[in-house]
Amino acid sequence: MRNSSFGKIIQYVNRYKGYAFGSILFNLLSAILATFVFILLDPFLKVLFGMTEVATVEPTFNYSVNYIFDWLNYTLGSYIQNSGKNAALIWVCKTIALMFLFKNLFRYLAIVLMGPVRKGVVTDIRSNIFDKLLALPLSFFSEERKGDLMGRITADVVEVEGSILQIIETIIKEPFVVIISLITIFSINIKLALFTLGPVLIIVLIVGAIGRTLKKKSLNVQNKLGDTLSIIDEAISGLRIIQAFNAEKYQSEKFRNEHNQWKNLSIRLILRNGLASPVTEFLMICVLVCLLWYGGYLVFNDELEASKFFVFIGMFYNIVAPVKSLSGAFYSVQRGLGAVERIDKILNAPIAIQEKANAIPIDDFQKNIQYKNIHFSYDGQTEVVKGVDLIIPKGKIVALVGLSGAGKTTMADLLPRFYDVTNGQILVDSVDIRDYRLKSLRGMMGIVSQQPILFNDSIFNNIAFGLENVSEAEVIAAAKVANAHDFIIQTENGYRTVIGDGGGKLSGGQRQRLTIARAVLQNPSILILDEATSSLDSESEKLVQDALFKLMQNRTSIVIAHRLSTIQHADIIVVMQEGEIVEQGTHHELLEKNGIYRKLVNLQSF
């Protein structure tokens, strides 16, 4: 999983590879200049302080670090002969200052080019997750906690961003710096280089061992953060109940317990993560101390020039910083790999509702809707709909009644393919609904549910939701049909009034009438009403019922109702019990049968 996750992190950068390559290039140029400064010290110290004779013959070009030393020696020596040591000193200082100027300029350009990569990748991942969430079946969300999903689209994506930053700026650049430094120190003195290289390799192995379990620990922290966010989401959504039942202390303790677990896991992760830099630095300093001893020994025994020993120390320091950076980058990438796994649980989640490649469009239907021997199970084991046969003629109102858990809502949800039947078929004009394009199939339907679904937006946008190029006159006309226009114009900004999260600024009846106006504006061929008036007071119910009656005119309607008084006008009343149809007919026909429907009516009348 690690390799595939790492590959996915790299793939996220593909769209921005031009910026990424530019950032890498400028980082490498910055690293080269930083390294070249130390190389410049050797001829400067030699010539300036008379440690060697001035070279008068230009060296022959060859691909080696020694050629660079010789060329710098010749160039600086010539400058001293022509202009004197003071001028040469000024020239060297200017050169070093200029090199550091360009080093930092290149570093800044690398950061500038890295900005679009980091934020572009974050935007792409979040957009992909959001699009996938919109496409996933409803069953997916019944198994996931909303807060955990929010954690994946926020905190986990930030971890991936950090990994990309470390990969491009550290894992690619620092090994390059280390390689240049190693080539230089080997060209200076092989014995001293080998003496240094062995301990450095041991340090790398130790750092790797420290971080071996970091990915798993990071995954635990991210999962626990998701649990914490879920509690926050549940608390905000259920605040009315929490306060009504004086459960603030219980909920607070629940949150603190979960959050403290996250804190403890995070502290352990920080301790493991923070161990890398001091351990690495201490071990590298130990190596440096040994290097000073052994290098000094070689200088005292004339086996190494003092100037080159100074350069060697500088180049070794050039290795220390990258090794420290690489250890930190290793941890960051491990956290990113854990985040990618959590993100992939969403991006790789199967979409159960698939559209056929040769699916056909549908704008309206001519004859009927037919449920043909359908079976359905949410979990693949317990059937909630069992062998149902039902024909709904076009233009008719069909009411589904029965006790809770009878399968009424499931029957309605199967028609727009929120779920697909386990066995059997649902036909529209004798064509299986799975043969139609999903968007056009759902486009024929308007849904008004028991719990009004509204968004923290204006009244206008909530009514025109999902539609383009809708005029204000059309929205007002729909609102009037839904008996909503009068209360809308009394709000602060009329149709431009923002109604708050879930329409919290409105009453239950007002919210429901807005959802009816939305359905009116959509002008659907098929209307699905799921307990649309069950939670309203008598006055609001009357207004909503009147709006629904106008909405159902000349439309095929499927009405789910517990209040049987609201569906007596239905053309067909279907009584369901334990996933099966047990009675079917008009209100009067079912009363005459003196069966289950009659018992339900009598029970409600009582």
C-alpha positions in Angstrom: 0.0 0.0 0.0 2.9 2.3 0.8 4.3 2.3 -2.8 0.9 2.8 -4.4 0.0 5.6 -1.9 3.4 7.3 -2.6 2.7 7.0 -6.4 -0.7 8.7 -5.9 0.9 11.6 -4.1 3.2 12.1 -7.1 0.3 11.7 -9.5 -1.5 14.6 -7.9 1.4 16.8 -9.1 1.1 15.8 -12.8 -1.3 18.7 -13.6 1.3 21.1 -12.2 4.5 19.4 -13.4 5.7 22.6 -15.1 5.6 24.5 -11.9 7.0 21.6 -10.0 10.0 21.1 -12.4 10.6 24.9 -12.2 10.6 24.8 -8.4 13.0 21.8 -8.4 15.3 23.5 -10.9 15.6 26.7 -8.8 16.0 24.6 -5.6 18.9 22.8 -7.2 20.5 26.0 -8.4 20.2 27.4 -4.9 21.9 24.2 -3.6 24.7 24.4 -6.1 25.5 28.0 -5.2 25.4 27.1 -1.5 27.9 24.3 -2.1 30.1 26.4 -4.4 30.7 28.9 -1.6 32.6 26.3 0.4 34.6 25.2 -2.6 35.6 28.9 -3.1 37.2 28.9 0.4 40.1 26.6 -0.6 41.9 28.7 -3.2 41.0 31.8 -1.3 42.7 30.6 1.9 45.7 29.2 0.0 46.5 32.1 -2.1 45.4 34.9 0.1 47.5 33.8 3.1 50.4 32.4 1.1 49.7 28.8 1.8 50.7 27.9 -1.8 52.3 29.4 -4.8 50.1 31.4 -7.2 49.3 29.3 -10.2 50.5 30.9 -13.5 49.3 28.3 -15.9 45.7 27.8 -16.6 44.7 24.2 -15.8 43.5 21.8 -18.5 39.7 21.2 -18.4 38.5 17.9 -17.0 35.4 16.6 -15.2 36.6 16.6 -11.6 36.3 18.7 -8.5 40.0 19.1 -8.4 39.8 21.0 -11.7 37.4 23.5 -10.0 39.9 23.9 -7.2 42.8 24.5 -9.7 40.8 26.8 -11.9 39.7 28.9 -8.9 43.4 28.9 -7.7 44.6 30.1 -11.1 41.8 32.8 -11.4 42.3 34.2 -7.9 46.1 34.0 -8.3 46.0 36.0 -11.5 43.7 38.6 -9.9 46.1 39.0 -7.0 49.1 39.4 -9.4 47.2 42.1 -11.3 45.4 43.9 -8.6 46.9 42.9 -5.2 45.6 41.0 -2.2 43.3 43.7 -0.9 41.5 43.9 -4.3 41.4 40.1 -4.4 39.8 40.0 -0.9 37.2 42.6 -1.9 36.5 40.5 -5.1 36.1 37.3 -3.1 33.7 39.0 -0.6 31.7 40.5 -3.5 31.5 37.1 -5.1 30.3 35.4 -2.0 27.7 38.1 -1.4 26.6 37.8 -5.0 26.4 34.0 -4.8 24.3 34.2 -1.6 22.1 36.8 -3.3 21.3 34.5 -6.2 21.1 31.5 -3.9 18.3 33.2 -2.0 16.7 34.6 -5.2 16.5 31.1 -6.6 15.1 29.8 -3.3 12.4 32.5 -3.4 11.6 31.7 -7.1 11.3 28.0 -6.0 8.8 29.0 -3.3 6.8 31.1 -5.7 6.5 28.3 -8.2 5.7 25.8 -5.4 2.6 27.9 -4.4 0.4 26.9 -7.4 1.5 23.2 -6.9 0.6 23.0 -3.3 -2.7 24.9 -3.4 -3.6 23.5 -6.8 -3.2 19.9 -5.5 -5.2 20.7 -2.4 -8.0 22.2 -4.5 -8.0 19.2 -6.9 -8.1 16.6 -4.2 -10.9 18.4 -2.3 -12.9 18.9 -5.5 -12.5 15.2 -6.4 -13.6 14.1 -2.9 -16.6 16.5 -3.0 -17.6 15.3 -6.5 -17.3 11.7 -5.4 -19.4 12.3 -2.2 -22.1 13.7 -4.5 -22.0 10.6 -6.7 -21.9 8.0 -3.9 -25.1 6.1 -3.0 -27.0 7.0 0.1 -26.0 3.6 1.7 -22.4 4.9 1.9 -23.3 7.7 4.3 -25.3 5.4 6.6 -22.0 3.6 7.3 -19.8 6.7 7.7 -19.8 9.5 10.2 -20.1 13.0 8.8 -17.4 14.5 11.0 -14.9 11.8 9.9 -15.7 12.7 6.2 -15.1 16.3 7.0 -11.7 15.4 8.6 -10.7 13.6 5.4 -11.5 16.6 3.2 -9.8 19.1 5.5 -7.0 17.8 7.8 -6.0 14.8 5.7 -5.7 16.9 2.5 -3.4 19.3 4.4 -1.2 16.3 5.3 -1.0 15.4 1.6 0.0 19.0 0.9 2.8 18.8 3.4 4.0 15.5 1.8 4.1 17.0 -1.6 6.0 20.0 -0.3 8.6 17.7 1.3 8.9 15.5 -1.7 9.6 18.4 -4.1 11.6 20.7 -1.9 13.5 18.2 0.3 13.5 14.6 -1.0 14.5 15.7 -4.5 16.9 18.6 -3.6 18.7 17.3 -0.5 20.0 14.0 -1.9 21.4 16.2 -4.8 23.2 18.3 -2.2 24.5 15.3 -0.4 25.8 13.7 -3.6 27.7 16.9 -4.6 29.1 17.2 -1.1 30.2 13.5 -1.1 31.9 13.9 -4.4 33.7 16.9 -3.1 34.9 15.3 0.1 36.0 12.2 -1.7 38.1 14.3 -4.1 39.6 16.1 -1.1 40.7 13.0 0.9 39.4 9.4 0.4 40.5 8.2 3.9 38.7 11.0 5.7 35.6 10.6 3.5 35.4 6.9 4.2 35.9 7.6 7.9 32.9 10.0 7.8 30.6 8.1 5.5 30.3 5.0 7.6 28.8 6.7 10.7 26.5 8.8 8.4 25.0 5.7 6.9 24.4 4.3 10.4 22.6 7.5 11.4 20.3 7.2 8.4 19.4 3.6 9.5 18.7 4.8 13.0 16.5 7.6 11.8 14.6 5.1 9.5 14.1 2.8 12.5 12.6 5.6 14.6 10.1 6.5 12.0 9.1 3.0 10.9 5.8 3.1 12.8 5.0 6.7 12.2 2.5 6.0 9.4 0.3 3.8 11.6 0.4 6.3 14.5 -0.5 9.1 12.1 -3.4 7.1 10.7 -4.7 6.6 14.3 -4.4 10.3 15.0 -6.4 11.2 11.9 -9.1 8.6 12.6 -9.4 10.0 16.1 -9.7 13.5 14.8 -12.5 12.3 12.5 -14.3 10.9 15.6 -13.9 14.2 17.4 -15.3 16.2 14.5 -18.3 13.8 14.3 -19.2 14.6 18.0 -19.0 18.3 17.2 -21.3 17.9 14.2 -23.8 15.8 16.2 -23.7 18.3 19.0 -24.4 21.3 16.8 -27.2 19.4 14.9 -28.8 18.1 18.1 -28.3 21.2 20.3 -32.0 21.6 20.9 -32.3 18.1 22.3 -29.0 18.4 24.3 -30.3 21.5 26.0 -33.8 20.2 26.4 -32.6 17.1 28.3 -29.9 18.9 30.3 -27.3 16.7 28.6 -24.7 19.4 28.2 -22.4 17.8 30.8 -22.8 14.4 29.3 -22.0 15.7 25.8 -19.1 17.8 27.1 -17.6 14.8 28.8 -18.1 12.7 25.7 -16.3 15.3 23.6 -13.5 15.8 26.2 -12.9 12.0 26.4 -12.6 11.7 22.7 -10.6 14.8 22.3 -8.2 13.8 25.1 -7.6 10.5 23.3 -6.7 12.5 20.2 -4.5 14.7 22.3 -2.6 11.7 23.8 -2.1 10.1 20.4 -1.0 13.4 18.9 1.5 13.9 21.7 3.0 10.5 21.1 3.2 11.3 17.4 4.9 14.6 18.2 7.4 12.9 20.5 8.2 10.3 17.8 8.4 13.0 15.2 10.4 15.4 17.3 12.9 12.7 18.2 14.3 12.7 14.6 16.0 16.2 14.5 17.8 16.2 17.9 18.9 12.5 17.5 20.2 13.2 14.0 21.9 16.4 15.0 23.6 14.9 18.1 24.8 11.9 16.1 26.1 14.1 13.3 27.9 16.4 15.9 29.5 13.2 17.3 30.7 12.4 13.8 31.9 16.0 13.4 33.9 15.8 16.6 35.6 12.6 15.4 36.1 14.3 12.1 37.9 17.2 13.7 40.1 14.8 15.6 41.0 12.6 12.6 41.2 15.5 10.2 43.5 17.4 12.5 45.6 14.3 12.9 46.0 14.2 9.0 46.8 17.9 8.8 49.5 17.6 11.6 51.1 14.7 9.7 51.0 16.6 6.4 48.6 14.1 4.8 46.0 16.8 4.3 46.2 20.5 3.5 44.7 22.8 6.1 42.7 24.8 3.6 41.2 21.6 2.2 40.4 20.4 5.7 38.4 23.7 6.2 36.5 23.0 3.0 36.0 19.4 4.1 34.4 20.6 7.3 32.2 23.0 5.4 31.1 20.2 3.0 30.4 17.9 5.9 28.2 20.6 7.4 26.5 20.7 4.0 25.6 17.0 4.5 24.4 17.5 8.1 21.6 19.9 7.2 20.2 17.8 4.4 20.2 14.6 6.5 18.3 16.5 9.2 15.8 17.8 6.6 15.5 14.3 5.1 14.6 12.8 8.4 11.9 15.4 8.9 10.7 15.0 5.4 10.5 11.2 5.9 8.1 11.7 8.8 6.0 14.2 6.8 5.7 11.8 3.9 4.7 9.0 6.2 1.9 11.1 7.6 0.9 12.0 4.0 0.8 8.3 3.1 -1.6 7.6 6.0 -3.8 10.5 4.9 -3.9 9.2 1.3 -5.2 5.9 2.6 -8.1 7.6 4.3 -8.8 9.8 1.3 -8.8 6.8 -1.0 -11.5 5.2 1.1 -13.7 7.8 -0.4 -12.2 8.2 -3.8 -12.2 4.4 -4.3 -15.6 3.7 -2.8 -17.7 1.8 -5.3 -20.6 3.6 -6.9 -23.4 1.1 -6.7 -25.8 3.1 -8.9 -24.2 2.7 -12.4 -25.5 4.1 -15.6 -25.3 1.8 -18.7 -23.1 3.0 -21.6 -26.0 2.9 -24.0 -28.6 4.4 -21.6 -31.5 6.2 -23.2 -32.9 9.6 -22.3 -36.5 10.1 -20.9 -38.3 13.4 -20.5 -41.8 12.0 -19.8 -43.7 8.8 -19.8 -47.0 7.8 -21.5 -48.5 4.8 -19.8 -47.5 3.7 -16.3 -44.9 2.8 -13.7 -44.7 -0.8 -12.8 -43.0 -2.5 -9.8 -42.6 -6.1 -11.0 -41.9 -8.7 -8.4 -39.3 -6.5 -6.7 -37.1 -7.5 -3.8 -34.8 -5.3 -1.9 -32.4 -5.6 1.1 -30.1 -2.9 2.5 -27.6 -5.3 4.0 -27.9 -8.2 1.6 -29.5 -10.3 4.3 -32.8 -9.0 5.6 -35.4 -8.1 2.9 -37.4 -4.9 3.5 -39.4 -5.3 0.3 -40.6 -8.8 -0.7 -41.9 -9.6 -4.1 -44.0 -6.5 -4.6 -46.1 -6.0 -7.7 -47.7 -2.6 -8.3 -48.9 -0.6 -11.3 -49.2 3.2 -11.1 -51.1 4.6 -14.1 -50.0 8.0 -15.4 -51.8 10.9 -13.8 -53.0 8.9 -10.8 -52.3 9.5 -7.1 -51.1 6.4 -5.3 -50.8 6.5 -1.5 -48.5 4.1 0.4 -49.7 3.5 4.0 -48.8 1.1 6.8 -46.9 0.9 10.0 -43.3 2.2 10.3 -40.8 -0.2 8.8 -43.4 -1.6 6.3 -41.2 -0.6 3.3 -43.1 2.5 2.1 -40.1 4.9 1.9 -38.0 2.2 0.4 -40.5 1.8 -2.4 -40.3 5.5 -3.1 -36.5 5.6 -3.0 -36.2 2.8 -5.5 -38.0 4.7 -8.2 -35.3 7.5 -8.6 -32.6 4.9 -8.1 -31.3 6.1 -4.8 -31.0 2.3 -4.4 -31.3 -0.5 -7.0 -33.6 -3.4 -6.5 -32.0 -6.7 -5.4 -34.3 -8.7 -7.7 -37.1 -7.9 -10.0 -37.7 -4.7 -12.1 -39.1 -1.3 -12.0 -40.5 -0.3 -15.4 -41.5 3.0 -16.8 -43.5 2.5 -20.1 -42.3 -1.1 -20.0 -38.6 -0.1 -20.0 -36.4 -1.0 -17.0 -35.4 2.2 -15.2 -31.8 1.0 -15.3 -31.9 1.4 -19.0 -32.6 5.1 -18.7 -30.0 7.9 -18.2 -29.9 8.5 -14.5 -30.0 12.3 -14.8 -33.0 12.4 -17.1 -34.8 9.8 -14.9 -34.4 11.8 -11.8 -35.2 15.0 -13.8 -38.8 13.7 -14.2 -39.3 13.6 -10.4 -39.9 16.1 -7.7 -39.5 15.1 -4.1 -41.0 16.7 -1.0 -39.8 14.9 2.1 -40.9 14.9 5.8 -37.8 16.9 6.8 -37.5 20.0 4.5 -34.0 20.1 3.0 -32.9 23.7 2.6 -29.6 25.4 2.3 -27.9 28.4 3.9 -28.7 30.6 0.9 -31.4 33.0 -0.2 -35.0 32.0 -0.6 -34.7 32.6 -4.3 -31.8 30.2 -4.7 -33.5 27.6 -2.6 -36.6 27.6 -4.8 -34.5 27.7 -8.0 -32.1 25.1 -6.7 -30.5 23.0 -9.4 -32.1 25.0 -12.3 -30.4 27.5 -14.6 -31.6 30.7 -16.1 -34.7 31.0 -13.9 -36.4 34.3 -13.8 -37.8 36.0 -10.7 -41.3 35.9 -12.1 -41.1 32.1 -12.4 -39.9 31.8 -8.8 -42.7 34.1 -7.6 -45.3 32.1 -9.5 -44.0 28.8 -8.0 -44.1 30.4 -4.5 -47.7 31.5 -5.0 -48.8 28.0 -5.9 -47.0 26.8 -2.8 -48.8 29.4 -0.6 -45.4 30.8 0.3 -45.4 34.2 -1.5 -47.1 36.1 1.3 -44.7 35.2 4.1 -41.7 35.6 1.8 -42.4 39.2 1.0 -42.7 39.9 4.7 -39.1 38.8 5.4 -36.3 41.3 5.6 -35.1 41.1 2.0 -38.0 39.2 0.4 -36.8 36.6 -2.0 -33.1 37.6 -1.4 -33.4 36.8 2.4 -30.8 34.3 3.5 -32.7 31.7 5.6 -29.8 30.3 7.7 -28.4 26.7 8.1 -31.2 24.3 7.1 -33.7 27.2 6.9 -33.4 27.7 10.6 -34.8 31.3 10.4 -38.2 29.9 9.2 -40.9 27.9 10.8 -41.6 24.3 9.9 -44.6 25.2 7.7 -42.6 27.9 5.9 -39.7 25.6 5.2 -42.0 22.9 3.8 -43.8 25.4 1.6 -40.4 26.4 0.1 -39.6 22.8 -0.7 -43.1 22.6 -2.4 -42.3 25.8 -4.4 -39.0 24.2 -5.5 -41.0 21.1 -6.7 -43.5 23.3 -8.5 -40.8 25.2 -10.3 -39.2 22.0 -11.4 -42.6 21.0 -12.9 -42.0 17.2 -12.5 -43.9 14.5 -14.2 -43.7 12.3 -11.1 -44.2 13.7 -7.6 -43.0 11.8 -4.5 -44.3 13.1 -1.2 -42.8 11.4 1.9 -44.8 12.4 5.0 -44.8 16.0 3.8 -47.2 17.2 6.5 -46.7 14.9 9.4 -44.6 17.3 11.5 -46.8 20.4 11.0 -49.4 22.1 13.2 -53.0 22.3 12.0 -52.8 25.8 10.4 -49.5 25.1 8.6 -50.8 21.6 7.6 -53.8 23.2 5.9 -51.7 25.7 4.0 -49.2 22.9 2.9 -52.1 20.5 2.0 -53.6 23.1 -0.2 -50.2 23.7 -1.9 -49.7 20.0 -2.3 -53.2 19.6 -3.8 -52.4 22.2 -6.4 -49.0 20.6 -7.0 -50.5 17.2 -7.6 -52.9 18.3 -10.3 -52.3 16.4 -13.6 -49.3 14.7 -12.1 -48.4 11.1 -11.2 -48.0 11.2 -7.5 -46.7 8.7 -4.9 -47.7 9.8 -1.5 -46.4 8.2 1.8 -48.5 9.2 4.7 -49.2 8.2 8.3 -52.1 10.6 8.6 -54.7 8.7 6.6 -57.1 11.6 6.6 -54.7 13.3 4.1 -54.9 10.6 1.4 -58.6 9.8 1.2 -58.7 11.4 -2.2 -56.0 9.1 -3.6 -56.9 7.1 -6.7 -55.2 4.0 -5.3 -54.3 3.3 -1.6 -51.7 0.6 -1.1 -51.4 -0.9 2.4 -48.0 -2.4 3.1 -47.0 -4.7 6.0 -43.5 -6.1 6.5 -42.4 -5.4 3.0 -45.4 -6.8 1.2 -48.6 -5.3 -0.2 -51.6 -6.7 1.8 -54.4 -4.5 0.6 -55.0 -2.2 -2.4 -58.0 -0.1 -3.5 -59.7 3.2 -3.0 -60.5 4.6 0.5 -64.1 3.4 0.4 -63.2 0.0 -1.1 -60.7 -0.6 1.6 -63.1 0.4 4.3 -65.6 -2.0 3.0 -63.1 -4.8 3.2 -62.9 -4.3 6.9 -59.2 -5.3 6.9 -55.9 -3.8 8.0 -56.7 -0.4 6.5 -60.0 -0.2 8.4 -58.1 -1.0 11.6 -55.6 1.8 10.9 -58.4 4.3 10.2 -60.2 3.4 13.4 -57.0 3.6 15.4 -56.3 7.1 14.2 -59.9 8.1 14.6 -59.7 6.9 18.2 
